[in-house]
Amino acid sequence: MKLITYTFTILGFGILASCGSGSNTKKALADTASNASFKAYEDRFIEQLWKENPEWATQVGFHRYDSLLTIPDAKSRSLRLEFSKQHLNQLKSFDLDDLNLSQQTDYHLIQNYLESNVWSIEKEKAYEWNPSAYNVSGTIAFMLAENYAPLHDRLHAIEQRMAKIPAYYEAAKAQIKNPAIVLTDLAIQQNLGGLSVFETDLRDSLKKSNLPAAEKAAIQVKADQAIKAINGFVAFLKTNPNPSPRSFRLGQELYDQKFKYDIQSGSTAAEIYDAAIARKRYLHAEMYKISKELWPKYFGKTAQPADSLVLIRKMIDTLSVNHVKAEDFQSAIEAQIPKLVEFVKKKDLLYIDDSKPLVVRKEPAYMAGVAGASISAPGPYDKGGNTYYNVGSLAGWTKEASESYLREYNHYILQILNIHEAIPGHYTQLVYANQSPSLIKSILGNGAMIEGWAVYTEQMMLENGYGDNAPEMWLMWYKWHLRTVCNAILDYSVHVKNMSEKDAMHLLVDEAFQQQAEAAGKWKRVSVSSVQLTSYFTGYKEIYDLREAVKKEEGAKFKLKNFNEKFLSFGNSPVKYIREMMLKK
């Protein structure tokens, strides 16, 4: 019956259209032609994109260029610049008004990517001062770990890619002029960490393969040459004279431009900073109310501290002693995932695809040094691949450092972390993103939308009763959310306002109530990255504001599941464009 109704509806539209003016018919045909023309352009763009970026292509599951490795020299930058400027000119041939809404967003994403390329090469020039950008371990590790092709085929592609690694690192040395010290240290750490890919993982794969002994030996020779090249690069970084190292801070001009390209917000970096300052004040007030309410339960008749921040800190410290053992950290995460799935289904918050695998694993060595937990999802060409939940190991930590970290990720916060990273946060959103019909949105996904969704789901889960509305859970979420807010404050303050490490630690420890180890890790992170830390709060704010606007528009008809699923259906688009599409009359 549905098929008959659908057919009748289409037929009826055709009759009505044929009775209209000839100009309307011509306009419809022109629009269809424009949509088809732009789709053809997108296909050409993507094909050329992967040829220009073979390592990126591998990561998203496009394996035609697995044997290639881009040599990071002036020639490759020139080709990248030429590619970007040519495609910017090609985009000008399309009239935005002739494209459908989804294609208009694709247009903006492509344009933003290309303009960002030009800016990064001509203005930012991070290739001169950020040695951590040079690392080949990740792409080789991916090819070894993912079963997208028979092992012997992957090993042959790896052999060809490894053959170019010595030239890769020689070119890298030639680009580096005045590297930032902390970024040099990170490059050393990550490149040394990545040696295990060649020394252990690759050798194990060779043993498992059925390749002839001579072929195995040839591949091992290439691996040994790669190891030598990596060690040579590390030695260069350790000994290369660097009398005038660049500051790791971007400065306002570069920061504002990078924020524009990376975040693609409807607000400026300064406006987001101001909003974060206001949000911090609100959170402090709410946390003070809850802490006063909980005080008698945990401290009896003991007098409350007069200082509101001291009161909040004391309550948080008391609740934070409830945490798992260091050796149980990963298993505790694994045990919580099915409980989150059950809650989302029970509350009918959005559809969860049970067929998509989520694998909790120890964070690979080549990823170490930046974040303690992250999601690595299969790309749009590899939809059947594993989604990895990377968990940092506490092995080798001192007892004091481990305890500080576990107090940060205590009984309450660990649940919120899993909401953020897994269900219904990153893992769920990325599964939806790979179902988007737009390949552009999957490839050029907006980080603020992705991170913002994860933060938004934390609040959504608590609003719908997760944690039984316990004041302890709300207090700890406010504390966790304060970290999101202070990420934005910290990043802007450090890179634009020259905030010192001392002042940063005061913000994180005294005003955001973080443990010393977590705060120290965040200082390291803001020292080796820029702008990305603002994506959490920016995306959250824009998604929450959009939800409230849709609520107001729909009134009693509003249903949270419908909003969530419709929002995710637009793929990894910047929220400002999703807002236009969801509120379009």
VEXDREN-2710 file (C-alpha; in Angstrom, 1 decimal):
% VEXDREN-2710
k/r/px/py/pz
1/MET/0.0/0.0/0.0
2/LYS/2.8/2.4/0.8
3/LEU/4.4/1.8/-2.6
4/ILE/1.1/2.6/-4.4
5/THR/0.6/5.8/-2.4
6/TYR/4.2/6.9/-3.1
7/THR/3.8/6.2/-6.8
8/PHE/0.6/8.2/-6.9
9/THR/2.1/11.1/-5.1
10/ILE/5.0/11.3/-7.6
11/LEU/2.6/11.0/-10.6
12/GLY/0.3/13.7/-9.2
13/PHE/3.3/16.0/-8.8
14/GLY/4.2/15.3/-12.5
15/ILE/0.7/16.2/-13.6
16/LEU/0.6/19.4/-11.6
17/ALA/4.0/20.4/-12.8
18/SER/3.1/19.8/-16.4
19/CYS/0.1/22.1/-16.0
20/GLY/2.3/24.9/-14.7
21/SER/4.3/27.5/-16.6
22/GLY/7.0/26.5/-19.0
23/SER/9.5/28.6/-17.0
24/ASN/8.9/26.5/-13.9
25/THR/9.5/23.3/-15.8
26/LYS/12.7/24.7/-17.2
27/LYS/13.8/25.8/-13.7
28/ALA/13.2/22.3/-12.3
29/LEU/15.2/20.8/-15.2
30/ALA/18.0/23.3/-14.7
31/ASP/18.1/22.6/-10.9
32/THR/18.3/18.9/-11.6
33/ALA/21.1/19.4/-14.1
34/SER/23.0/21.6/-11.6
35/ASN/22.7/19.0/-8.9
36/ALA/24.0/16.3/-11.3
37/SER/26.8/18.5/-12.5
38/PHE/27.9/19.3/-8.9
39/LYS/27.7/15.6/-8.0
40/ALA/30.1/14.8/-10.9
41/TYR/32.4/17.6/-9.7
42/GLU/32.4/16.1/-6.2
43/ASP/33.4/12.7/-7.5
44/ARG/36.3/14.3/-9.5
45/PHE/37.4/16.3/-6.4
46/ILE/37.4/13.3/-4.2
47/GLU/39.4/11.2/-6.6
48/GLN/42.0/13.9/-7.0
49/LEU/42.0/14.5/-3.2
50/TRP/43.0/10.9/-2.5
51/LYS/45.8/11.0/-5.1
52/GLU/47.1/14.2/-3.4
53/ASN/46.7/12.7/0.1
54/PRO/47.4/8.9/-0.1
55/GLU/47.9/8.5/3.7
56/TRP/44.6/10.1/4.4
57/ALA/43.0/7.9/1.8
58/THR/44.2/4.8/3.6
59/GLN/42.8/6.0/6.9
60/VAL/39.3/6.5/5.4
61/GLY/39.3/3.1/3.7
62/PHE/40.2/4.2/0.1
63/HIS/43.1/1.8/-0.8
64/ARG/44.0/2.6/-4.4
65/TYR/47.0/4.6/-3.3
66/ASP/48.2/2.5/-0.3
67/SER/51.6/2.1/-1.9
68/LEU/52.3/5.8/-2.1
69/LEU/53.7/8.1/0.5
70/THR/53.8/11.9/0.1
71/ILE/57.3/13.3/0.5
72/PRO/56.8/16.5/2.6
73/ASP/58.9/18.9/0.5
74/ALA/58.4/22.2/-1.3
75/LYS/57.4/20.3/-4.5
76/SER/54.5/18.5/-2.7
77/ARG/53.4/21.8/-1.1
78/SER/53.4/23.5/-4.5
79/LEU/51.2/20.7/-5.9
80/ARG/48.9/20.9/-3.0
81/LEU/48.6/24.7/-3.4
82/GLU/48.0/24.3/-7.1
83/PHE/45.3/21.6/-6.4
84/SER/43.6/23.9/-3.9
85/LYS/43.6/27.0/-6.1
86/GLN/42.4/25.2/-9.2
87/HIS/39.5/23.7/-7.3
88/LEU/38.6/27.0/-5.7
89/ASN/38.3/28.4/-9.3
90/GLN/36.2/25.4/-10.3
91/LEU/33.8/26.0/-7.4
92/LYS/33.1/29.5/-8.8
93/SER/31.3/27.9/-11.8
94/PHE/28.5/26.7/-9.6
95/ASP/25.6/29.0/-8.4
96/LEU/24.8/28.1/-4.8
97/ASP/21.1/28.8/-5.4
98/ASP/21.0/26.1/-8.0
99/LEU/22.2/23.4/-5.6
100/ASN/20.0/21.5/-3.2
101/LEU/20.5/22.1/0.6
102/SER/22.8/19.2/1.1
103/GLN/25.0/20.1/-1.8
104/GLN/25.2/23.7/-0.6
105/THR/26.7/22.4/2.6
106/ASP/29.1/20.2/0.6
107/TYR/30.1/23.3/-1.4
108/HIS/30.9/25.2/1.8
109/LEU/32.9/22.3/3.2
110/ILE/35.0/21.9/0.1
111/GLN/35.6/25.7/-0.1
112/ASN/36.6/25.8/3.5
113/TYR/39.0/22.9/3.1
114/LEU/40.6/24.4/0.1
115/GLU/40.9/27.9/1.6
116/SER/42.4/26.4/4.8
117/ASN/45.0/24.5/2.6
118/VAL/46.1/27.8/1.0
119/TRP/46.2/29.6/4.3
120/SER/48.1/26.8/6.1
121/ILE/50.8/26.7/3.4
122/GLU/51.2/30.5/2.8
123/LYS/50.5/31.9/6.2
124/GLU/50.7/29.4/9.1
125/LYS/53.7/27.4/7.8
126/ALA/53.5/24.9/10.5
127/TYR/55.7/22.6/8.4
128/GLU/58.6/24.8/9.5
129/TRP/58.0/24.8/13.2
130/ASN/56.0/21.7/14.1
131/PRO/58.1/18.5/13.8
132/SER/55.3/16.3/15.3
133/ALA/53.5/16.7/11.9
134/TYR/56.1/14.3/10.5
135/ASN/55.3/10.7/11.5
136/VAL/54.6/7.6/9.3
137/SER/53.8/5.1/12.0
138/GLY/50.1/5.6/12.1
139/THR/49.4/4.8/8.5
140/ILE/51.6/1.6/8.6
141/ALA/49.9/0.5/11.9
142/PHE/46.5/1.1/10.3
143/MET/47.4/-1.1/7.3
144/LEU/48.6/-3.9/9.6
145/ALA/45.6/-3.8/11.9
146/GLU/42.7/-3.5/9.5
147/ASN/41.7/-6.6/7.5
148/TYR/40.4/-4.7/4.4
149/ALA/42.5/-6.9/2.1
150/PRO/44.5/-10.2/2.4
151/LEU/47.5/-9.9/4.6
152/HIS/50.0/-10.6/1.8
153/ASP/48.5/-7.8/-0.3
154/ARG/48.7/-5.3/2.6
155/LEU/52.3/-6.3/3.2
156/HIS/53.2/-5.7/-0.4
157/ALA/51.6/-2.2/-0.2
158/ILE/53.4/-1.5/3.1
159/GLU/56.7/-2.5/1.5
160/GLN/56.2/0.0/-1.3
161/ARG/55.2/2.7/1.2
162/MET/58.1/1.9/3.5
163/ALA/60.5/2.2/0.6
164/LYS/59.8/6.0/0.6
165/ILE/60.2/6.5/4.3
166/PRO/64.0/7.4/4.2
167/ALA/63.2/10.1/1.6
168/TYR/60.2/11.2/3.7
169/TYR/62.4/11.9/6.8
170/GLU/65.2/13.5/4.8
171/ALA/62.6/16.0/3.4
172/ALA/61.2/16.6/6.9
173/LYS/64.6/17.6/8.2
174/ALA/65.0/20.1/5.3
175/GLN/61.7/21.8/6.1
176/ILE/62.3/22.4/9.8
177/LYS/63.7/25.8/10.6
178/ASN/62.8/27.1/14.1
179/PRO/60.8/24.3/15.7
180/ALA/58.8/25.0/18.9
181/ILE/60.5/23.1/21.8
182/VAL/57.4/21.3/23.1
183/LEU/56.5/20.2/19.6
184/THR/60.0/18.9/19.1
185/ASP/59.7/16.9/22.3
186/LEU/56.3/15.5/21.1
187/ALA/57.8/14.5/17.8
188/ILE/60.6/12.7/19.5
189/GLN/58.2/10.9/21.9
190/GLN/55.7/9.9/19.2
191/ASN/58.2/8.8/16.6
192/LEU/60.1/6.7/19.2
193/GLY/56.7/5.2/20.3
194/GLY/55.9/4.4/16.7
195/LEU/59.0/2.2/16.3
196/SER/57.1/-0.7/17.8
197/VAL/55.0/-0.8/14.6
198/PHE/58.1/-1.7/12.6
199/GLU/60.0/-3.7/15.3
200/THR/57.1/-5.7/16.6
201/ASP/53.8/-5.4/14.8
202/LEU/55.2/-5.7/11.3
203/ARG/57.5/-8.6/12.2
204/ASP/54.6/-10.4/13.8
205/SER/52.5/-10.0/10.7
206/LEU/55.4/-11.3/8.5
207/LYS/55.5/-14.4/10.7
208/LYS/51.7/-14.9/10.2
209/SER/51.8/-14.4/6.4
210/ASN/52.3/-17.2/3.8
211/LEU/54.7/-15.1/1.7
212/PRO/57.8/-16.8/0.4
213/ALA/60.9/-16.4/2.6
214/ALA/62.6/-14.1/0.0
215/GLU/59.7/-11.7/0.0
216/LYS/59.5/-11.6/3.8
217/ALA/63.2/-10.8/3.9
218/ALA/62.8/-8.0/1.3
219/ILE/60.0/-6.5/3.4
220/GLN/62.1/-6.8/6.5
221/VAL/65.0/-4.9/4.8
222/LYS/62.6/-2.0/4.0
223/ALA/61.4/-2.1/7.7
224/ASP/65.0/-1.9/9.0
225/GLN/65.6/1.1/6.7
226/ALA/62.5/2.7/8.0
227/ILE/63.6/2.2/11.6
228/LYS/67.0/3.7/10.7
229/ALA/65.3/6.7/9.1
230/ILE/63.0/7.3/12.2
231/ASN/66.0/7.0/14.6
232/GLY/67.9/9.4/12.3
233/PHE/65.1/11.9/12.4
234/VAL/64.9/11.7/16.2
235/ALA/68.6/12.2/16.5
236/PHE/68.3/15.2/14.2
237/LEU/65.7/16.7/16.4
238/LYS/67.7/16.1/19.5
239/THR/71.0/17.6/18.2
240/ASN/69.9/20.2/15.5
241/PRO/70.9/23.7/16.6
242/ASN/67.8/25.8/17.4
243/PRO/69.0/29.2/18.7
244/SER/65.6/30.9/18.1
245/PRO/62.8/28.4/18.6
246/ARG/59.3/29.6/17.7
247/SER/56.8/29.9/20.5
248/PHE/54.2/27.3/20.5
249/ARG/51.6/30.0/20.8
250/LEU/49.8/31.0/17.6
251/GLY/49.1/34.6/18.3
252/GLN/45.8/36.4/17.6
253/GLU/46.0/36.8/13.8
254/LEU/46.9/33.1/13.1
255/TYR/44.5/31.9/15.8
256/ASP/41.5/33.8/14.5
257/GLN/42.0/32.4/11.0
258/LYS/42.6/28.9/12.2
259/PHE/39.5/29.1/14.3
260/LYS/37.5/30.3/11.3
261/TYR/38.7/27.3/9.1
262/ASP/38.8/24.6/11.7
263/ILE/35.6/25.3/13.7
264/GLN/33.4/26.9/11.0
265/SER/31.3/28.5/13.7
266/GLY/28.6/31.2/13.4
267/SER/30.6/33.0/16.1
268/THR/34.1/34.4/16.3
269/ALA/36.8/33.0/18.6
270/ALA/36.5/36.0/20.9
271/GLU/32.7/35.6/21.1
272/ILE/33.1/31.9/22.0
273/TYR/35.7/32.9/24.7
274/ASP/33.2/35.4/26.2
275/ALA/30.4/32.9/26.2
276/ALA/32.7/30.4/27.9
277/ILE/33.5/32.9/30.6
278/ALA/29.8/33.5/31.2
279/ARG/29.1/29.7/31.3
280/LYS/31.8/29.2/33.9
281/ARG/30.1/31.7/36.2
282/TYR/26.8/29.9/35.8
283/LEU/28.3/26.5/36.5
284/HIS/30.0/27.8/39.6
285/ALA/26.7/29.0/40.9
286/GLU/24.9/25.7/40.3
287/MET/27.8/23.7/41.8
288/TYR/27.7/25.8/44.9
289/LYS/23.9/25.1/45.4
290/ILE/24.4/21.4/45.0
291/SER/27.5/21.3/47.3
292/LYS/25.6/23.2/50.0
293/GLU/22.7/20.7/49.7
294/LEU/25.1/17.7/49.9
295/TRP/27.3/19.0/52.7
296/PRO/25.3/17.6/55.7
297/LYS/25.1/14.1/54.0
298/TYR/28.9/13.8/53.9
299/PHE/30.2/16.2/56.6
300/GLY/27.4/16.2/59.2
301/LYS/27.4/19.3/61.3
302/THR/31.0/20.4/60.3
303/ALA/30.9/24.1/59.4
304/GLN/30.9/24.8/55.7
305/PRO/33.8/26.8/54.2
306/ALA/32.9/30.4/53.5
307/ASP/34.7/30.4/50.1
308/SER/32.3/28.9/47.6
309/LEU/35.1/27.4/45.4
310/VAL/36.7/25.8/48.5
311/LEU/33.3/24.3/49.4
312/ILE/32.8/22.9/45.9
313/ARG/36.4/21.5/45.8
314/LYS/36.0/19.8/49.2
315/MET/32.7/18.1/48.0
316/ILE/34.3/17.0/44.7
317/ASP/37.4/15.7/46.5
318/THR/35.1/13.6/48.8
319/LEU/33.2/12.1/45.9
320/SER/36.3/11.5/43.8
321/VAL/37.7/8.9/46.2
322/ASN/35.1/6.5/44.7
323/HIS/36.9/5.1/41.7
324/VAL/38.1/1.8/40.1
325/LYS/41.5/0.3/40.6
326/ALA/44.2/1.2/38.0
327/GLU/44.3/-2.4/36.7
328/ASP/40.5/-2.4/36.3
329/PHE/40.3/0.9/34.3
330/GLN/39.8/-0.7/30.9
331/SER/37.6/-3.5/32.0
332/ALA/35.3/-1.0/33.8
333/ILE/34.9/0.9/30.6
334/GLU/34.0/-2.3/28.7
335/ALA/31.4/-3.2/31.4
336/GLN/29.6/0.2/31.1
337/ILE/29.0/0.2/27.4
338/PRO/26.1/-2.2/27.3
339/LYS/24.4/-0.4/30.2
340/LEU/24.5/2.9/28.2
341/VAL/23.0/1.1/25.2
342/GLU/20.2/-0.2/27.3
343/PHE/19.4/3.2/28.8
344/VAL/19.3/5.0/25.4
345/LYS/16.9/2.3/24.1
346/LYS/14.8/2.4/27.2
347/LYS/14.4/6.2/27.0
348/ASP/14.0/6.1/23.2
349/LEU/16.6/8.8/22.7
350/LEU/17.8/7.7/19.3
351/TYR/18.3/4.5/17.2
352/ILE/21.4/2.5/18.1
353/ASP/22.8/0.1/15.4
354/ASP/23.8/-3.0/17.3
355/SER/25.6/-4.5/14.3
356/LYS/28.4/-2.0/14.5
357/PRO/31.4/-3.3/16.5
358/LEU/33.0/-1.2/19.3
359/VAL/36.4/-2.5/20.4
360/VAL/37.9/-1.2/23.6
361/ARG/41.7/-1.3/23.4
362/LYS/44.9/0.1/25.0
363/GLU/45.9/3.3/23.3
364/PRO/48.5/2.5/20.6
365/ALA/52.0/3.8/21.3
366/TYR/52.1/6.0/18.2
367/MET/49.0/7.9/19.6
368/ALA/50.4/8.4/23.1
369/GLY/51.1/11.8/24.5
370/VAL/48.0/13.9/23.7
371/ALA/44.8/12.5/25.0
372/GLY/43.8/9.8/27.5
373/ALA/40.8/8.4/25.6
374/SER/39.6/8.7/22.0
375/ILE/37.6/7.0/19.3
376/SER/39.0/5.7/16.0
377/ALA/36.1/4.9/13.7
378/PRO/36.0/3.2/10.3
379/GLY/36.0/5.5/7.3
380/PRO/33.2/5.9/4.7
381/TYR/34.9/3.3/2.5
382/ASP/35.3/0.8/5.3
383/LYS/31.9/0.8/7.0
384/GLY/32.4/-2.8/8.2
385/GLY/35.6/-2.0/10.0
386/ASN/36.2/-1.9/13.7
387/THR/35.4/1.2/15.8
388/TYR/38.2/1.4/18.5
389/TYR/37.8/3.0/21.9
390/ASN/41.4/3.9/22.7
391/VAL/42.1/3.9/26.4
392/GLY/45.3/5.3/27.9
393/SER/47.2/2.8/30.0
394/LEU/48.3/3.6/33.6
395/ALA/51.1/1.0/33.5
396/GLY/54.4/2.5/34.6
397/TRP/52.7/5.5/36.4
398/THR/53.7/6.3/40.0
399/LYS/51.2/5.5/42.7
400/GLU/50.6/9.2/43.2
401/ALA/50.1/10.0/39.5
402/SER/47.8/7.0/39.0
403/GLU/45.7/8.0/42.0
404/SER/45.4/11.5/40.8
405/TYR/44.3/10.3/37.4
406/LEU/41.7/7.9/38.8
407/ARG/40.3/10.5/41.1
408/GLU/39.7/12.6/38.0
409/TYR/38.0/9.7/36.2
410/ASN/36.1/8.6/39.3
411/HIS/32.9/6.5/39.5
412/TYR/30.8/9.3/38.2
413/ILE/33.1/10.9/35.7
414/LEU/34.0/7.5/34.1
415/GLN/30.4/7.1/33.2
416/ILE/30.2/10.5/31.6
417/LEU/33.5/9.8/29.8
418/ASN/31.9/6.7/28.2
419/ILE/28.7/8.7/27.3
420/HIS/31.0/11.3/25.6
421/GLU/33.3/8.9/23.8
422/ALA/31.0/6.0/23.1
423/ILE/27.2/5.8/23.7
424/PRO/25.5/8.0/22.5
425/GLY/28.4/10.3/21.9
426/HIS/31.3/9.9/19.4
427/TYR/30.8/6.2/18.6
428/THR/27.1/6.6/17.8
429/GLN/27.5/9.9/15.9
430/LEU/30.2/8.5/13.7
431/VAL/28.1/5.4/12.9
432/TYR/25.4/7.8/11.7
433/ALA/27.9/9.9/9.8
434/ASN/29.1/6.9/7.8
435/GLN/25.5/6.3/6.7
436/SER/25.2/9.8/5.3
437/PRO/24.7/9.8/1.5
438/SER/27.2/12.7/1.3
439/LEU/30.8/11.4/1.0
440/ILE/32.0/15.0/1.4
441/LYS/30.4/15.3/4.8
442/SER/32.1/12.1/6.0
443/ILE/35.5/13.1/4.6
444/LEU/35.6/16.8/5.5
445/GLY/33.6/16.4/8.7
446/ASN/33.4/19.4/11.1
447/GLY/35.2/18.7/14.3
448/ALA/33.1/21.2/16.4
449/MET/29.9/19.4/15.4
450/ILE/31.5/16.0/16.2
451/GLU/32.8/17.1/19.6
452/GLY/29.8/19.3/20.3
453/TRP/27.5/16.3/19.8
454/ALA/29.5/14.3/22.4
455/VAL/29.2/17.1/25.0
456/TYR/25.5/17.6/24.2
457/THR/24.7/14.0/24.8
458/GLU/26.2/14.1/28.3
459/GLN/23.6/16.7/29.3
460/MET/20.9/15.0/27.3
461/MET/21.4/11.7/29.2
462/LEU/21.3/13.4/32.6
463/GLU/18.2/15.4/31.6
464/ASN/16.5/12.1/30.9
465/GLY/17.3/10.6/34.2
466/TYR/20.6/8.9/33.8
467/GLY/22.2/8.5/37.2
468/ASP/18.7/8.7/38.8
469/ASN/19.0/12.5/39.0
470/ALA/21.3/12.1/42.0
471/PRO/22.8/15.4/43.0
472/GLU/26.2/13.8/43.2
473/MET/26.0/12.9/39.5
474/TRP/24.8/16.3/38.5
475/LEU/27.6/17.9/40.6
476/MET/30.2/15.8/38.9
477/TRP/28.8/16.4/35.4
478/TYR/28.9/20.1/36.1
479/LYS/32.5/19.6/37.1
480/TRP/33.2/17.6/33.9
481/HIS/31.3/20.1/31.8
482/LEU/33.3/22.9/33.4
483/ARG/36.3/21.2/31.8
484/THR/34.7/21.6/28.4
485/VAL/34.1/25.3/29.1
486/CYS/37.6/25.8/30.5
487/ASN/39.1/24.1/27.4
488/ALA/37.8/27.0/25.4
489/ILE/39.0/29.6/27.9
490/LEU/42.4/27.9/28.2
491/ASP/43.0/27.6/24.5
492/TYR/42.2/31.2/23.7
493/SER/43.9/32.5/26.8
494/VAL/47.2/30.6/26.0
495/HIS/47.4/31.2/22.3
496/VAL/46.0/34.7/22.1
497/LYS/46.4/36.2/25.6
498/ASN/49.7/34.6/26.5
499/MET/48.5/32.9/29.6
500/SER/51.3/31.5/31.7
501/GLU/51.5/27.9/32.8
502/LYS/51.1/29.1/36.4
503/ASP/47.8/30.9/35.6
504/ALA/46.6/28.0/33.4
505/MET/47.1/25.6/36.3
506/HIS/45.2/28.0/38.6
507/LEU/42.3/28.0/36.1
508/LEU/42.3/24.2/35.8
509/VAL/42.9/23.2/39.4
510/ASP/41.3/26.0/41.4
511/GLU/38.5/27.0/39.1
512/ALA/37.8/23.9/37.1
513/PHE/38.5/21.5/40.1
514/GLN/40.8/19.2/38.1
515/GLN/43.3/16.9/39.7
516/GLN/47.0/17.9/39.3
517/ALA/47.8/15.2/36.8
518/GLU/44.8/16.0/34.6
519/ALA/45.6/19.7/34.6
520/ALA/49.3/19.0/33.8
521/GLY/48.2/16.9/30.9
522/LYS/45.9/19.6/29.6
523/TRP/48.7/22.2/29.8
524/LYS/50.8/19.8/27.6
525/ARG/47.9/19.4/25.2
526/VAL/47.3/23.1/24.8
527/SER/51.1/23.5/24.2
528/VAL/51.1/21.0/21.3
529/SER/47.8/21.8/19.7
530/SER/45.7/24.9/19.0
531/VAL/42.0/25.7/18.4
532/GLN/40.8/22.1/18.7
533/LEU/40.2/22.5/22.4
534/THR/37.5/25.1/21.6
535/SER/35.5/22.7/19.5
536/TYR/33.8/21.0/22.4
537/PHE/32.2/24.1/23.9
538/THR/31.5/25.8/20.5
539/GLY/29.8/22.7/19.1
540/TYR/27.9/22.0/22.3
541/LYS/26.6/25.6/22.5
542/GLU/25.5/25.7/18.9
543/ILE/23.7/22.3/19.1
544/TYR/22.0/23.2/22.4
545/ASP/20.9/26.5/21.1
546/LEU/19.5/24.8/17.9
547/ARG/17.6/22.3/20.0
548/GLU/16.0/25.0/22.0
549/ALA/15.1/26.9/18.8
550/VAL/13.5/23.7/17.3
551/LYS/11.6/23.1/20.6
552/LYS/10.2/26.6/20.5
553/GLU/9.2/26.2/16.8
554/GLU/7.5/22.8/17.2
555/GLY/6.0/23.3/20.7
556/ALA/4.0/20.3/21.9
557/LYS/5.0/18.3/18.8
558/PHE/8.7/18.3/19.7
559/LYS/10.1/14.9/20.2
560/LEU/13.7/14.5/21.4
561/LYS/14.4/11.3/19.3
562/ASN/13.2/13.0/16.2
563/PHE/15.5/16.0/16.8
564/ASN/18.5/13.8/17.5
565/GLU/18.1/11.6/14.5
566/LYS/17.3/14.4/12.2
567/PHE/20.3/16.4/13.4
568/LEU/22.6/13.4/12.9
569/SER/21.1/12.7/9.4
570/PHE/22.9/15.8/8.0
571/GLY/26.3/14.1/8.6
572/ASN/29.3/15.9/9.9
573/SER/28.2/19.3/8.8
574/PRO/29.0/22.5/10.7
575/VAL/26.2/23.2/13.1
576/LYS/25.5/26.6/11.5
577/TYR/24.5/24.9/8.2
578/ILE/22.5/22.2/10.0
579/ARG/20.7/25.0/11.7
580/GLU/19.8/26.5/8.4
581/MET/18.5/23.2/7.1
582/MET/16.5/22.2/10.2
583/LEU/14.9/25.6/10.7
584/LYS/14.2/26.2/7.0
585/LYS/10.5/26.8/6.3
END
